[in-house]
Amino acid sequence: MGEPGEDIAFMTTETTLFEAVIFDMDGVLVESEHLWEENWVRYSALHGYTWLASDTAVVQGMSVPEWARYLAGQIGSDDPDHIMEDIVANMIASLHSGRVELLPGSYEMVMTAAARVPIAVASSASFRFIEAVLEATGLRPSFGAVVSSEQVPRGKPAPDVYEEAARRIGVDPTRAIAIEDSSNGLRAAAAAGMHVIALPNQTYPPQPDALALCAKIATSAEDVREYLVEHLPPPR
């Protein structure tokens, strides 16, 4: 595995130009992963369960229905739908109160990609929350497709959400770059056959085995943006 900011050695000497870019959202475009954990902790405490860091590690990358079923099992509830509705509503409230912000350089990173190739979002967040975030940040018009893992059979680390995002923008997954921050996201994109760039989340750092799947480990969104300039066609 290379050092952060360094391309892994399996790249050919001739630069490969890719045909699409698919972005994760939480931890790549906006800082919101800590808010999901905050809500899991809050809801669990209201129902007599102490949510642990180990619980967060289990559910990261899961679709909304998957983590809601997990939380329901931990607190002894038979109503995961209520859990989903409560937590997603709180996340949207956090967005509207200004607690969800674009990460430094993410806007420029997206604009650079969108000027060159079709782009999509493939996220574990709820579809409602993804759309709300993209509208609030002004990014929505740039994306040709937005896919939540709640819309596919399996959440990350299964490749389903990345495969569906590629299908919707009409590209072969092997011709797409995926940008991810978390272990299960990196695993999902790699399982879909994509060229994976890691933009590691500092609060929830990816595991070494997940980083080993990546063509590049970036140090910042600007580092990713520069890589995209080199590996995508010129602006259209």
Summary of the structure (lengths in Angstrom):
residues: 236
radius of gyration: 17.2
end to end distance: 33.8
largest distance: 57.5
contacts: 807
relative contact order: 0.20
helix: 47%
strand: 12%
